């Protein structure tokens, strides 16, 4: 008998075609998110471990972690620079915060992952990258981290992409349980091509990235394309507006994706739903406030009502 996850994947992948499938409420209604039972506890809703931050960008993990909780995750753990840990703990009182050794550049030391064995084993989703600025240390941390990822979905953003430039096949062992959320510039760097080429050939680029990086890829842009190794489908998000092009917006997106994955969504489903929820949150704020000037942290409160509205299985 097929597992619940495989049946969800099948529903989400019914239409296999060459052209991107535009994400609409109807499309999402045919691919509903896992819903916890009324008597489920926080463990049943899944754990997220966010690894990131630096002395220059402490708020990135705050945004990402809060977004994951807003997406429905049950438990939150944050691993960040030791000097930041007390401040992050105050900013996200719902989370357990773990202080890790720092580098001279203000990032997380590459060997710090050894302190996270228990947290990695118990997480359903691991998010790495928000606010990380020490590229060399981050690459070392990623090399130490990957062998310790159990059955969790791994979401990579921002600083974690530095690892992929030197080890593009490093994610293959995780069997597609990885989500990447690059914008055009980051994608160009990952594939060794020009940004103009990425923007001119978005569909071909996202397919190439999926094949080469062995991951679900959400190529962010005015139209965000999402593709996965196990599917010929490519989803296209056309919601959103220019107001989302602001500091911290990407951290919020990656947090939503991690939160959905922790709840039991497959990596592909978490990416498709996460991208659309994030974009629709921006549209809600733009409708009330105007398209410029809203903050990434203001997106967070928009996620639960949008998710409740859209997550209605098709009858």
C-alpha positions as CSV (number, residue, x, y, z in Angstrom):
1,X,0.0,0.0,0.0
2,X,1.3,3.5,-0.9
3,X,2.4,5.7,2.0
4,X,0.6,8.9,2.8
5,X,3.5,10.9,1.6
6,X,3.6,9.1,-1.8
7,X,-0.1,9.6,-2.2
8,X,0.3,13.3,-1.5
9,X,3.1,13.5,-4.1
10,X,1.0,11.7,-6.6
11,X,-1.9,14.2,-6.2
12,X,0.5,17.1,-6.5
13,X,2.1,15.6,-9.7
14,X,-1.0,14.6,-11.6
15,X,-0.4,16.9,-14.5
16,X,3.0,16.1,-16.1
17,X,3.7,18.6,-18.8
18,X,6.5,20.7,-20.3
19,X,5.1,24.1,-19.4
20,X,5.1,25.4,-15.8
21,X,1.8,24.9,-13.9
22,X,0.7,28.2,-12.4
23,X,0.0,28.0,-8.7
24,X,-3.6,28.9,-7.9
25,X,-5.9,28.2,-4.9
26,X,-7.4,25.3,-7.0
27,X,-4.0,23.7,-7.6
28,X,-3.2,23.9,-3.9
29,X,-6.7,22.7,-2.9
30,X,-5.9,19.5,-4.9
31,X,-2.6,19.1,-2.9
32,X,-3.6,19.9,0.7
33,X,-1.0,20.2,3.4
34,X,-0.8,17.5,6.2
35,X,-3.2,18.5,9.0
36,X,-2.5,17.5,12.6
37,X,-5.2,15.8,14.5
38,X,-7.0,17.8,17.3
39,X,-5.3,15.7,20.0
40,X,-1.8,15.9,18.5
41,X,0.9,17.4,20.7
42,X,3.8,19.7,19.6
43,X,6.0,16.7,18.8
44,X,3.5,15.5,16.3
45,X,3.7,18.8,14.5
46,X,7.4,18.4,14.0
47,X,10.7,19.9,15.0
48,X,12.7,22.5,13.1
49,X,16.3,23.2,13.7
50,X,17.5,26.6,12.3
51,X,21.3,27.0,12.0
52,X,22.5,30.4,11.1
53,X,23.2,34.0,12.1
54,X,26.4,36.0,12.6
55,X,27.4,39.0,14.7
56,X,26.5,41.2,11.7
57,X,23.1,39.7,10.9
58,X,21.6,38.4,14.1
59,X,17.9,38.9,13.1
60,X,17.9,36.5,10.2
61,X,17.5,33.4,12.4
62,X,14.8,35.2,14.3
63,X,12.8,35.8,11.1
64,X,13.3,32.3,9.8
65,X,12.4,30.6,13.1
66,X,9.3,32.7,13.7
67,X,8.2,32.0,10.1
68,X,8.6,28.2,10.7
69,X,6.4,28.4,13.7
70,X,3.8,30.5,11.8
71,X,3.7,27.8,9.2
72,X,2.6,25.3,11.9
73,X,5.8,23.6,13.2
74,X,5.4,22.4,16.7
75,X,8.9,22.8,18.2
76,X,11.7,25.2,17.4
77,X,15.4,25.0,18.1
78,X,17.9,27.6,16.9
79,X,21.7,27.2,16.8
80,X,23.6,30.4,16.4
81,X,26.8,32.2,17.5
82,X,27.3,31.9,21.2
83,X,27.5,35.7,21.8
84,X,24.1,36.1,20.1
85,X,22.3,33.3,21.8
86,X,20.9,35.2,24.8
87,X,19.5,38.0,22.5
88,X,18.0,35.5,20.1
89,X,16.4,33.6,23.0
90,X,14.7,36.8,24.1
91,X,13.5,37.6,20.5
92,X,12.0,34.1,20.0
93,X,10.9,33.0,23.5
94,X,9.2,30.0,21.9
95,X,12.5,28.5,20.9
96,X,15.4,26.6,22.6
97,X,18.5,28.5,21.6
98,X,21.9,26.8,21.4
99,X,25.1,28.9,21.5
100,X,27.9,27.7,19.2
101,X,31.6,28.5,18.9
102,X,32.3,31.6,16.7
103,X,35.0,32.4,14.2
104,X,37.0,35.6,14.2
105,X,34.8,36.8,11.4
106,X,31.7,36.6,13.5
107,X,30.3,33.4,12.1
108,X,29.6,29.9,13.3
109,X,32.7,27.7,13.6
110,X,32.9,24.8,11.1
111,X,33.3,22.2,13.8
112,X,30.4,23.4,15.9
113,X,28.0,20.9,14.3
114,X,29.5,18.2,16.6
115,X,27.4,19.8,19.4
116,X,24.2,19.3,17.5
117,X,24.1,15.5,17.2
118,X,20.9,15.1,19.3
119,X,19.1,18.1,17.7
120,X,19.9,16.8,14.2
121,X,18.7,13.4,15.0
122,X,15.3,14.6,16.3
123,X,14.5,17.3,13.7
124,X,12.0,16.8,10.9
125,X,13.4,19.9,9.1
126,X,16.8,21.6,9.2
127,X,17.3,25.1,7.9
128,X,20.9,26.3,7.3
129,X,22.0,29.6,6.0
130,X,20.1,32.7,7.2
131,X,22.5,35.4,8.2
132,X,25.7,33.4,7.7
133,X,28.5,35.5,6.4
134,X,31.7,33.5,7.0
135,X,31.7,31.5,3.8
136,X,34.7,29.4,4.5
137,X,33.5,28.4,8.0
138,X,30.0,27.8,6.6
139,X,31.4,25.4,3.9
140,X,33.3,23.5,6.6
141,X,30.1,23.3,8.7
142,X,28.1,22.0,5.8
143,X,30.7,19.2,5.1
144,X,30.4,18.2,8.7
145,X,26.6,18.5,8.8
146,X,25.5,16.5,5.8
147,X,26.6,13.1,7.1
148,X,24.6,13.8,10.3
149,X,21.3,14.6,8.5
150,X,18.9,11.7,9.2
151,X,15.5,11.7,7.6
152,X,14.9,15.4,7.9
153,X,14.3,17.8,5.0
154,X,17.2,20.1,4.6
155,X,16.5,23.7,3.5
156,X,19.4,25.8,2.4
157,X,19.4,29.5,2.0
158,X,21.8,32.4,1.6
159,X,25.2,31.7,3.2
160,X,24.8,27.9,2.9
161,X,25.1,28.2,-0.9
162,X,28.8,28.7,-0.7
163,X,29.2,25.0,0.1
164,X,27.5,24.1,-3.2
165,X,29.9,26.0,-5.3
166,X,32.8,23.8,-4.2
167,X,30.8,20.5,-3.8
168,X,27.9,20.6,-6.2
169,X,27.1,16.8,-5.8
170,X,27.3,17.0,-2.1
171,X,23.5,16.8,-1.7
172,X,23.1,13.6,-3.7
173,X,23.2,11.3,-0.7
174,X,20.0,12.9,0.7
175,X,17.9,11.6,-2.2
176,X,16.1,14.8,-3.1
177,X,15.2,15.8,0.6
178,X,16.8,19.2,0.0
179,X,15.2,22.6,-0.9
180,X,17.2,25.5,-2.3
181,X,15.8,29.0,-2.6
182,X,18.2,31.0,-4.7
183,X,17.5,34.3,-6.6
184,X,18.9,34.8,-10.1
185,X,22.3,36.1,-8.9
186,X,22.8,33.2,-6.5
187,X,21.7,30.7,-9.2
188,X,24.2,32.2,-11.7
189,X,27.0,31.7,-9.1
190,X,26.0,28.2,-8.3
191,X,25.9,27.1,-12.0
192,X,28.9,29.2,-13.2
193,X,26.9,31.2,-15.7
194,X,25.9,34.8,-16.1
195,X,22.9,36.3,-14.3
196,X,21.5,37.5,-17.6
197,X,21.4,33.9,-18.9
198,X,19.5,32.8,-15.8
199,X,16.9,35.5,-16.3
200,X,16.6,34.8,-20.0
201,X,16.2,31.1,-19.6
202,X,14.5,30.5,-16.2
203,X,12.8,27.2,-17.1
204,X,15.9,25.6,-18.6
205,X,18.0,27.0,-15.7
206,X,15.8,25.6,-12.9
207,X,15.7,22.2,-14.6
208,X,19.5,22.2,-14.9
209,X,19.9,23.2,-11.3
210,X,17.6,20.3,-10.1
211,X,19.6,17.8,-12.1
212,X,23.0,19.1,-11.1
213,X,22.3,19.8,-7.4
214,X,20.0,16.9,-6.7
215,X,17.5,19.1,-4.9
216,X,14.1,20.8,-5.1
217,X,14.9,24.3,-6.4
218,X,12.8,27.4,-6.1
219,X,14.3,30.0,-8.5
220,X,13.1,33.3,-7.1
221,X,12.0,36.2,-9.3
222,X,9.0,38.0,-10.5
223,X,7.8,34.6,-11.5
224,X,9.3,32.0,-9.2
225,X,9.7,28.5,-10.7
226,X,9.8,25.4,-8.5
227,X,11.0,22.0,-9.7
228,X,12.1,18.7,-8.1
229,X,14.2,15.7,-9.0
230,X,11.3,13.3,-8.8
231,X,8.9,15.2,-11.0
232,X,8.7,16.5,-14.5
233,X,6.3,19.2,-13.3
234,X,7.5,22.7,-12.8
235,X,5.3,25.0,-10.7
236,X,5.1,28.8,-11.4
237,X,4.2,31.4,-8.8
238,X,2.9,34.6,-10.1
239,X,1.6,36.1,-6.9
240,X,3.7,38.7,-5.0
241,X,4.9,42.2,-5.6
242,X,8.0,44.4,-5.5
243,X,7.5,45.0,-1.8
244,X,8.9,41.5,-1.1
245,X,12.3,42.6,-2.5
246,X,13.4,43.7,1.0
247,X,15.9,42.7,3.6
248,X,14.8,39.6,5.5
249,X,12.2,38.5,3.0
250,X,14.3,35.4,1.9
251,X,14.8,34.4,5.5
252,X,11.0,34.4,6.0
253,X,10.5,32.3,2.9
254,X,13.0,29.6,3.9
255,X,11.5,29.5,7.4
256,X,8.0,28.9,6.0
257,X,9.3,26.1,3.8
258,X,11.0,24.5,6.8
259,X,7.9,24.8,9.0
260,X,5.8,23.1,6.3
261,X,8.3,20.3,5.9
262,X,8.4,19.7,9.6
263,X,4.6,19.2,9.6
264,X,5.0,16.4,7.1
265,X,4.8,18.1,3.7
266,X,7.2,16.6,1.2
267,X,10.1,18.8,0.1
268,X,8.4,19.6,-3.2
269,X,5.1,20.4,-1.6
270,X,6.7,22.5,1.1
271,X,8.5,24.6,-1.5
272,X,5.4,25.1,-3.7
273,X,3.2,26.0,-0.8
274,X,5.9,28.1,0.9
275,X,6.6,30.2,-2.1
276,X,2.9,30.9,-2.7
277,X,2.1,31.6,0.9
278,X,5.0,34.0,1.2
279,X,4.0,35.8,-2.0
280,X,0.4,36.1,-1.0
281,X,1.4,37.5,2.4
282,X,3.2,40.3,0.5
283,X,0.0,40.9,-1.6
284,X,-2.1,41.2,1.6
285,X,0.3,43.8,3.0
286,X,0.5,45.7,-0.2
287,X,-3.3,45.8,-0.4
288,X,-3.5,47.4,3.1
289,X,-0.2,49.4,3.2
290,X,1.0,50.0,-0.4
291,X,3.6,48.0,-2.3
292,X,6.6,49.6,-0.8
293,X,7.7,50.0,2.8
294,X,6.3,46.9,4.6
295,X,8.8,44.9,6.5
296,X,9.8,41.2,6.3
297,X,8.7,40.6,9.9
298,X,5.2,41.9,9.0
299,X,4.8,39.0,6.6
300,X,4.8,36.6,9.5
301,X,1.3,37.3,10.9
302,X,-0.2,36.9,7.4
303,X,0.8,33.3,7.1
304,X,-1.6,31.5,9.4
305,X,-4.9,33.0,8.0
306,X,-3.7,32.5,4.4
307,X,-2.7,28.9,5.1
308,X,-6.1,28.2,6.7
309,X,-7.9,29.7,3.7
310,X,-5.9,27.9,1.1
311,X,-5.5,24.5,2.8
312,X,-9.0,23.3,2.0
313,X,-8.9,19.9,0.3
314,X,-10.8,19.8,-3.0
315,X,-14.1,18.0,-2.6
